């Protein structure tokens, strides 16, 4: 289990840095949150509240711990069950 957090709210998942052949970099994350925490995240995003990610980052085949501000460019929420929501976040920072 990989533990990360958004604004101090625990989630399972990580952020990955993907380097494209044209030199551009995409940062994306897949996090699993409880349904109440996912709804709170949606509220924070809708209110343009600053979001801080803290947790593991995979870049160039290596893991590191990092903390950074997140600007969500795309957020998709998909119910896995009544208790859990998968949140995919494309971010820039």
N, CA, C and O atoms as CSV, one atom per row, in Angstrom:
chain,resi,resn,atom,element,x,y,z
A,1,UNK,N,N,0.842,-1.160,0.000
A,1,UNK,CA,C,0.000,0.000,0.000
A,1,UNK,C,C,0.900,1.239,0.000
A,1,UNK,O,O,1.820,1.353,0.810
A,2,UNK,N,N,0.618,2.163,-0.922
A,2,UNK,CA,C,1.374,3.400,-1.037
A,2,UNK,C,C,0.506,4.523,-0.497
A,2,UNK,O,O,-0.599,4.750,-0.989
A,3,UNK,N,N,1.006,5.229,0.516
A,3,UNK,CA,C,0.218,6.282,1.164
A,3,UNK,C,C,0.704,7.653,0.708
A,3,UNK,O,O,1.895,7.959,0.748
A,4,UNK,N,N,-0.239,8.456,0.279
A,4,UNK,CA,C,0.009,9.838,-0.111
A,4,UNK,C,C,-1.038,10.681,0.615
A,4,UNK,O,O,-1.892,10.149,1.324
A,5,UNK,N,N,-0.964,11.986,0.433
A,5,UNK,CA,C,-2.015,12.833,0.998
A,5,UNK,C,C,-2.220,14.063,0.126
A,5,UNK,O,O,-1.308,14.536,-0.553
A,6,UNK,N,N,-3.442,14.557,0.168
A,6,UNK,CA,C,-3.806,15.828,-0.454
A,6,UNK,C,C,-4.358,16.705,0.654
A,6,UNK,O,O,-5.386,16.397,1.257
A,7,UNK,N,N,-3.665,17.797,0.913
A,7,UNK,CA,C,-4.042,18.703,2.001
A,7,UNK,C,C,-4.225,17.950,3.315
A,7,UNK,O,O,-5.120,18.265,4.099
A,8,UNK,N,N,-3.377,16.960,3.547
A,8,UNK,CA,C,-3.403,16.219,4.789
A,8,UNK,C,C,-4.394,15.075,4.832
A,8,UNK,O,O,-4.438,14.341,5.820
A,9,UNK,N,N,-5.191,14.902,3.790
A,9,UNK,CA,C,-6.152,13.806,3.734
A,9,UNK,C,C,-5.487,12.597,3.108
A,9,UNK,O,O,-5.013,12.665,1.974
A,10,UNK,N,N,-5.448,11.490,3.837
A,10,UNK,CA,C,-4.764,10.298,3.342
A,10,UNK,C,C,-5.452,9.687,2.129
A,10,UNK,O,O,-6.677,9.691,2.003
A,11,UNK,N,N,-4.614,9.163,1.247
A,11,UNK,CA,C,-5.073,8.479,0.043
A,11,UNK,C,C,-4.076,7.370,-0.257
A,11,UNK,O,O,-2.956,7.379,0.253
A,12,UNK,N,N,-4.478,6.434,-1.070
A,12,UNK,CA,C,-3.551,5.416,-1.568
A,12,UNK,C,C,-3.217,5.783,-3.003
A,12,UNK,O,O,-4.113,6.070,-3.797
A,13,UNK,N,N,-1.935,5.776,-3.341
A,13,UNK,CA,C,-1.549,6.068,-4.711
A,13,UNK,C,C,-0.235,6.818,-4.779
A,13,UNK,O,O,0.511,6.902,-3.803
A,14,UNK,N,N,0.034,7.369,-5.972
A,14,UNK,CA,C,1.289,8.071,-6.202
A,14,UNK,C,C,1.172,8.962,-7.426
A,14,UNK,O,O,0.189,8.891,-8.164
A,15,UNK,N,N,2.176,9.800,-7.639
A,15,UNK,CA,C,2.301,10.638,-8.829
A,15,UNK,C,C,3.437,10.087,-9.664
A,15,UNK,O,O,4.462,9.662,-9.132
A,16,UNK,N,N,3.252,10.096,-10.980
A,16,UNK,CA,C,4.287,9.637,-11.906
A,16,UNK,C,C,4.649,10.770,-12.853
A,16,UNK,O,O,3.781,11.501,-13.331
A,17,UNK,N,N,5.955,10.905,-13.118
A,17,UNK,CA,C,6.451,11.879,-14.074
A,17,UNK,C,C,6.748,11.125,-15.365
A,17,UNK,O,O,7.537,10.181,-15.364
A,18,UNK,N,N,6.118,11.539,-16.470
A,18,UNK,CA,C,6.294,10.884,-17.764
A,18,UNK,C,C,6.974,11.861,-18.710
A,18,UNK,O,O,6.451,12.944,-18.970
A,19,UNK,N,N,8.138,11.481,-19.224
A,19,UNK,CA,C,8.854,12.319,-20.180
A,19,UNK,C,C,8.506,11.864,-21.592
A,19,UNK,O,O,8.706,10.699,-21.935
A,20,UNK,N,N,7.991,12.769,-22.408
A,20,UNK,CA,C,7.585,12.490,-23.783
A,20,UNK,C,C,8.777,12.609,-24.729
A,20,UNK,O,O,9.782,13.238,-24.396
A,21,UNK,N,N,8.661,12.011,-25.891
A,21,UNK,CA,C,9.757,12.042,-26.871
A,21,UNK,C,C,10.033,13.456,-27.374
A,21,UNK,O,O,11.141,13.742,-27.829
A,22,UNK,N,N,9.024,14.358,-27.296
A,22,UNK,CA,C,9.235,15.741,-27.733
A,22,UNK,C,C,9.841,16.615,-26.639
A,22,UNK,O,O,9.994,17.823,-26.817
A,23,UNK,N,N,10.185,15.999,-25.506
A,23,UNK,CA,C,10.807,16.728,-24.406
A,23,UNK,C,C,9.830,17.256,-23.376
A,23,UNK,O,O,10.249,17.734,-22.322
A,24,UNK,N,N,8.539,17.182,-23.654
A,24,UNK,CA,C,7.561,17.658,-22.681
A,24,UNK,C,C,7.426,16.656,-21.536
A,24,UNK,O,O,7.758,15.478,-21.669
A,25,UNK,N,N,6.938,17.153,-20.428
A,25,UNK,CA,C,6.790,16.326,-19.239
A,25,UNK,C,C,5.336,16.368,-18.795
A,25,UNK,O,O,4.737,17.439,-18.706
A,26,UNK,N,N,4.780,15.209,-18.520
A,26,UNK,CA,C,3.437,15.099,-17.969
A,26,UNK,C,C,3.553,14.515,-16.571
A,26,UNK,O,O,4.294,13.560,-16.342
A,27,UNK,N,N,2.826,15.089,-15.660
A,27,UNK,CA,C,2.772,14.564,-14.301
A,27,UNK,C,C,1.333,14.141,-14.054
A,27,UNK,O,O,0.408,14.930,-14.247
A,28,UNK,N,N,1.146,12.921,-13.635
A,28,UNK,CA,C,-0.195,12.418,-13.415
A,28,UNK,C,C,-0.208,11.547,-12.170
A,28,UNK,O,O,0.812,10.966,-11.799
A,29,UNK,N,N,-1.335,11.461,-11.545
A,29,UNK,CA,C,-1.440,10.643,-10.349
A,29,UNK,C,C,-2.731,9.870,-10.326
A,29,UNK,O,O,-3.743,10.310,-10.872
A,30,UNK,N,N,-2.696,8.725,-9.700
A,30,UNK,CA,C,-3.901,7.940,-9.467
A,30,UNK,C,C,-3.990,7.712,-7.971
A,30,UNK,O,O,-3.119,7.075,-7.377
A,31,UNK,N,N,-5.032,8.226,-7.373
A,31,UNK,CA,C,-5.210,8.120,-5.933
A,31,UNK,C,C,-6.544,7.466,-5.627
A,31,UNK,O,O,-7.526,7.666,-6.341
A,32,UNK,N,N,-6.570,6.693,-4.575
A,32,UNK,CA,C,-7.801,6.067,-4.104
A,32,UNK,C,C,-8.144,6.706,-2.772
A,32,UNK,O,O,-7.351,6.663,-1.832
A,33,UNK,N,N,-9.327,7.299,-2.692
A,33,UNK,CA,C,-9.781,7.980,-1.486
A,33,UNK,C,C,-11.102,7.377,-1.027
A,33,UNK,O,O,-11.840,6.785,-1.815
A,34,UNK,N,N,-11.384,7.537,0.251
A,34,UNK,CA,C,-12.709,7.170,0.725
A,34,UNK,C,C,-13.707,8.112,0.061
A,34,UNK,O,O,-13.340,9.210,-0.358
A,35,UNK,N,N,-14.948,7.696,-0.037
A,35,UNK,CA,C,-15.962,8.526,-0.690
A,35,UNK,C,C,-16.105,9.896,-0.026
A,35,UNK,O,O,-16.160,10.898,-0.740
A,36,UNK,N,N,-16.170,9.990,1.319
A,36,UNK,CA,C,-16.259,11.328,1.926
A,36,UNK,C,C,-15.038,12.199,1.602
A,36,UNK,O,O,-15.186,13.396,1.354
A,37,UNK,N,N,-13.843,11.614,1.603
A,37,UNK,CA,C,-12.640,12.384,1.290
A,37,UNK,C,C,-12.633,12.826,-0.173
A,37,UNK,O,O,-12.174,13.925,-0.484
A,38,UNK,N,N,-13.135,11.984,-1.068
A,38,UNK,CA,C,-13.207,12.352,-2.486
A,38,UNK,C,C,-14.183,13.506,-2.691
A,38,UNK,O,O,-13.924,14.400,-3.495
A,39,UNK,N,N,-15.287,13.492,-1.979
A,39,UNK,CA,C,-16.257,14.574,-2.101
A,39,UNK,C,C,-15.680,15.876,-1.539
A,39,UNK,O,O,-15.935,16.953,-2.077
A,40,UNK,N,N,-14.906,15.774,-0.462
A,40,UNK,CA,C,-14.240,16.956,0.094
A,40,UNK,C,C,-13.212,17.498,-0.896
A,40,UNK,O,O,-13.098,18.712,-1.064
A,41,UNK,N,N,-12.460,16.609,-1.556
A,41,UNK,CA,C,-11.496,17.037,-2.570
A,41,UNK,C,C,-12.209,17.751,-3.708
A,41,UNK,O,O,-11.750,18.799,-4.164
A,42,UNK,N,N,-13.323,17.200,-4.170
A,42,UNK,CA,C,-14.089,17.842,-5.243
A,42,UNK,C,C,-14.514,19.246,-4.807
A,42,UNK,O,O,-14.427,20.189,-5.593
A,43,UNK,N,N,-14.969,19.389,-3.572
A,43,UNK,CA,C,-15.370,20.695,-3.047
A,43,UNK,C,C,-14.188,21.666,-3.049
A,43,UNK,O,O,-14.332,22.819,-3.455
A,44,UNK,N,N,-13.014,21.199,-2.594
A,44,UNK,CA,C,-11.824,22.055,-2.571
A,44,UNK,C,C,-11.433,22.486,-3.984
A,44,UNK,O,O,-11.091,23.647,-4.209
A,45,UNK,N,N,-11.485,21.550,-4.934
A,45,UNK,CA,C,-11.135,21.875,-6.320
A,45,UNK,C,C,-12.130,22.866,-6.915
A,45,UNK,O,O,-11.737,23.809,-7.602
A,46,UNK,N,N,-13.415,22.652,-6.652
A,46,UNK,CA,C,-14.445,23.565,-7.171
A,46,UNK,C,C,-14.286,24.965,-6.592
A,46,UNK,O,O,-14.618,25.952,-7.249
A,47,UNK,N,N,-13.780,25.053,-5.365
A,47,UNK,CA,C,-13.592,26.351,-4.697
A,47,UNK,C,C,-12.223,26.962,-5.004
A,47,UNK,O,O,-11.864,27.993,-4.436
A,48,UNK,N,N,-11.455,26.328,-5.901
A,48,UNK,CA,C,-10.104,26.803,-6.253
A,48,UNK,C,C,-9.192,26.919,-5.039
A,48,UNK,O,O,-8.340,27.805,-4.981
A,49,UNK,N,N,-9.368,26.030,-4.076
A,49,UNK,CA,C,-8.512,25.987,-2.896
A,49,UNK,C,C,-7.156,25.404,-3.284
A,49,UNK,O,O,-7.113,24.403,-3.999
A,50,UNK,N,N,-6.048,25.995,-2.837
A,50,UNK,CA,C,-4.736,25.412,-3.138
A,50,UNK,C,C,-4.647,23.980,-2.591
A,50,UNK,O,O,-5.045,23.709,-1.458
A,51,UNK,N,N,-4.122,23.079,-3.411
A,51,UNK,CA,C,-3.989,21.673,-3.043
A,51,UNK,C,C,-2.501,21.343,-2.945
A,51,UNK,O,O,-1.721,21.701,-3.828
A,52,UNK,N,N,-2.114,20.659,-1.868
A,52,UNK,CA,C,-0.725,20.241,-1.682
A,52,UNK,C,C,-0.675,18.716,-1.647
A,52,UNK,O,O,-1.354,18.076,-0.844
A,53,UNK,N,N,0.141,18.151,-2.532
A,53,UNK,CA,C,0.370,16.704,-2.576
A,53,UNK,C,C,1.605,16.391,-1.740
A,53,UNK,O,O,2.611,17.098,-1.811
A,54,UNK,N,N,1.521,15.343,-0.960
A,54,UNK,CA,C,2.676,14.864,-0.205
A,54,UNK,C,C,2.689,13.350,-0.338
A,54,UNK,O,O,1.725,12.674,0.019
A,55,UNK,N,N,3.792,12.829,-0.858
A,55,UNK,CA,C,3.865,11.381,-1.004
A,55,UNK,C,C,4.873,10.952,-2.041
A,55,UNK,O,O,5.754,11.718,-2.432
A,56,UNK,N,N,4.733,9.705,-2.487
A,56,UNK,CA,C,5.701,9.135,-3.414
A,56,UNK,C,C,5.523,9.655,-4.838
A,56,UNK,O,O,4.409,9.898,-5.302
A,57,UNK,N,N,6.673,9.817,-5.520
A,57,UNK,CA,C,6.712,10.223,-6.920
A,57,UNK,C,C,7.647,9.264,-7.646
A,57,UNK,O,O,8.759,9.001,-7.189
A,58,UNK,N,N,7.188,8.746,-8.777
A,58,UNK,CA,C,8.006,7.882,-9.621
A,58,UNK,C,C,8.495,8.701,-10.804
A,58,UNK,O,O,7.693,9.185,-11.603
A,59,UNK,N,N,9.817,8.858,-10.918
A,59,UNK,CA,C,10.412,9.627,-12.015
A,59,UNK,C,C,11.703,8.945,-12.441
A,59,UNK,O,O,12.551,8.629,-11.606
A,60,UNK,N,N,11.849,8.721,-13.739
A,60,UNK,CA,C,13.048,8.085,-14.288
A,60,UNK,C,C,13.335,6.737,-13.636
A,60,UNK,O,O,14.489,6.385,-13.392
A,61,UNK,N,N,12.275,5.992,-13.359
A,61,UNK,CA,C,12.435,4.659,-12.792
A,61,UNK,C,C,12.827,4.629,-11.329
A,61,UNK,O,O,13.175,3.569,-10.808
A,62,UNK,N,N,12.781,5.765,-10.657
A,62,UNK,CA,C,13.168,5.842,-9.246
A,62,UNK,C,C,12.052,6.465,-8.424
A,62,UNK,O,O,11.326,7.341,-8.894
A,63,UNK,N,N,11.931,6.003,-7.208
A,63,UNK,CA,C,10.951,6.543,-6.272
A,63,UNK,C,C,11.601,7.601,-5.403
A,63,UNK,O,O,12.764,7.481,-5.018
A,64,UNK,N,N,10.845,8.629,-5.101
A,64,UNK,CA,C,11.285,9.636,-4.140
A,64,UNK,C,C,10.056,10.184,-3.430
A,64,UNK,O,O,8.951,10.164,-3.974
A,65,UNK,N,N,10.253,10.663,-2.234
A,65,UNK,CA,C,9.181,11.339,-1.508
A,65,UNK,C,C,9.241,12.817,-1.863
A,65,UNK,O,O,10.327,13.387,-1.972
A,66,UNK,N,N,8.090,13.436,-2.042
A,66,UNK,CA,C,8.084,14.846,-2.426
A,66,UNK,C,C,6.804,15.502,-1.915
A,66,UNK,O,O,5.803,14.832,-1.662
A,67,UNK,N,N,6.859,16.801,-1.773
A,67,UNK,CA,C,5.715,17.621,-1.399
A,67,UNK,C,C,5.683,18.802,-2.354
A,67,UNK,O,O,6.691,19.482,-2.545
A,68,UNK,N,N,4.513,19.047,-2.960
A,68,UNK,CA,C,4.416,20.156,-3.907
A,68,UNK,C,C,2.972,20.582,-4.068
A,68,UNK,O,O,2.042,19.823,-3.794
A,69,UNK,N,N,2.806,21.822,-4.522
A,69,UNK,CA,C,1.470,22.327,-4.832
A,69,UNK,C,C,0.995,21.711,-6.133
A,69,UNK,O,O,1.776,21.500,-7.060
A,70,UNK,N,N,-0.282,21.430,-6.186
A,70,UNK,CA,C,-0.879,20.783,-7.342
A,70,UNK,C,C,-1.876,21.735,-7.983
A,70,UNK,O,O,-2.718,22.320,-7.302
A,71,UNK,N,N,-1.774,21.883,-9.281
A,71,UNK,CA,C,-2.823,22.538,-10.051
A,71,UNK,C,C,-3.457,21.447,-10.883
A,71,UNK,O,O,-2.842,20.935,-11.819
A,72,UNK,N,N,-4.671,21.092,-10.551
A,72,UNK,CA,C,-5.348,20.010,-11.257
A,72,UNK,C,C,-5.799,20.506,-12.623
A,72,UNK,O,O,-6.510,21.506,-12.717
A,73,UNK,N,N,-5.390,19.816,-13.679
A,73,UNK,CA,C,-5.805,20.172,-15.025
A,73,UNK,C,C,-6.909,19.261,-15.518
A,73,UNK,O,O,-7.611,19.601,-16.470
A,74,UNK,N,N,-7.075,18.112,-14.890
A,74,UNK,CA,C,-8.138,17.180,-15.240
A,74,UNK,C,C,-8.340,16.258,-14.051
A,74,UNK,O,O,-7.380,15.691,-13.529
A,75,UNK,N,N,-9.563,16.109,-13.629
A,75,UNK,CA,C,-9.880,15.240,-12.502
A,75,UNK,C,C,-11.026,14.324,-12.920
A,75,UNK,O,O,-12.072,14.785,-13.375
A,76,UNK,N,N,-10.814,13.037,-12.761
A,76,UNK,CA,C,-11.864,12.060,-13.040
A,76,UNK,C,C,-12.100,11.241,-11.787
A,76,UNK,O,O,-11.160,10.700,-11.205
A,77,UNK,N,N,-13.345,11.147,-11.375
A,77,UNK,CA,C,-13.688,10.358,-10.197
A,77,UNK,C,C,-14.583,9.204,-10.632
A,77,UNK,O,O,-15.586,9.397,-11.319
A,78,UNK,N,N,-14.202,8.011,-10.220
A,78,UNK,CA,C,-14.949,6.815,-10.582
A,78,UNK,C,C,-15.193,5.992,-9.329
A,78,UNK,O,O,-14.249,5.607,-8.640
A,79,UNK,N,N,-16.453,5.723,-9.033
A,79,UNK,CA,C,-16.791,4.946,-7.841
A,79,UNK,C,C,-16.351,3.507,-8.024
A,79,UNK,O,O,-16.746,2.831,-8.973
A,80,UNK,N,N,-15.526,3.056,-7.095
A,80,UNK,CA,C,-15.109,1.658,-7.086
A,80,UNK,C,C,-16.104,0.839,-6.271
A,80,UNK,O,O,-16.419,-0.301,-6.612
A,81,UNK,N,N,-16.586,1.433,-5.200
A,81,UNK,CA,C,-17.596,0.822,-4.340
A,81,UNK,C,C,-18.274,1.956,-3.594
A,81,UNK,O,O,-17.969,3.124,-3.833
A,82,UNK,N,N,-19.185,1.628,-2.697
A,82,UNK,CA,C,-19.826,2.683,-1.917
A,82,UNK,C,C,-18.840,3.404,-1.020
A,82,UNK,O,O,-19.043,4.569,-0.680
A,83,UNK,N,N,-17.764,2.715,-0.629
A,83,UNK,CA,C,-16.806,3.289,0.313
A,83,UNK,C,C,-15.606,3.944,-0.349
A,83,UNK,O,O,-14.945,4.774,0.276
A,84,UNK,N,N,-15.305,3.596,-1.599
A,84,UNK,CA,C,-14.047,4.010,-2.207
A,84,UNK,C,C,-14.266,4.650,-3.578
A,84,UNK,O,O,-15.085,4.195,-4.376
A,85,UNK,N,N,-13.509,5.715,-3.822
A,85,UNK,CA,C,-13.543,6.402,-5.105
A,85,UNK,C,C,-12.123,6.459,-5.644
A,85,UNK,O,O,-11.197,6.830,-4.921
A,86,UNK,N,N,-11.943,6.090,-6.916
A,86,UNK,CA,C,-10.655,6.269,-7.586
A,86,UNK,C,C,-10.633,7.665,-8.171
A,86,UNK,O,O,-11.572,8.072,-8.857
A,87,UNK,N,N,-9.568,8.400,-7.905
A,87,UNK,CA,C,-9.426,9.765,-8.410
A,87,UNK,C,C,-8.173,9.804,-9.275
A,87,UNK,O,O,-7.072,9.550,-8.787
A,88,UNK,N,N,-8.332,10.116,-10.538
A,88,UNK,CA,C,-7.209,10.307,-11.438
A,88,UNK,C,C,-7.027,11.801,-11.625
A,88,UNK,O,O,-7.958,12.511,-12.005
A,89,UNK,N,N,-5.825,12.268,-11.357
A,89,UNK,CA,C,-5.560,13.706,-11.420
A,89,UNK,C,C,-4.366,13.958,-12.329
A,89,UNK,O,O,-3.269,13.466,-12.064
A,90,UNK,N,N,-4.567,14.715,-13.392
A,90,UNK,CA,C,-3.443,15.232,-14.163
A,90,UNK,C,C,-3.066,16.556,-13.536
A,90,UNK,O,O,-3.931,17.400,-13.300
A,91,UNK,N,N,-1.796,16.748,-13.266
A,91,UNK,CA,C,-1.371,17.933,-12.531
A,91,UNK,C,C,-0.236,18.661,-13.236
A,91,UNK,O,O,0.493,18.094,-14.050
A,92,UNK,N,N,-0.118,19.914,-12.901
A,92,UNK,CA,C,1.083,20.665,-13.276
A,92,UNK,C,C,1.529,21.407,-12.038
A,92,UNK,O,O,0.723,21.741,-11.169
A,93,UNK,N,N,2.819,21.659,-11.969
A,93,UNK,CA,C,3.352,22.392,-10.829
A,93,UNK,C,C,4.587,23.104,-11.232
A,93,UNK,O,O,5.200,23.789,-10.414
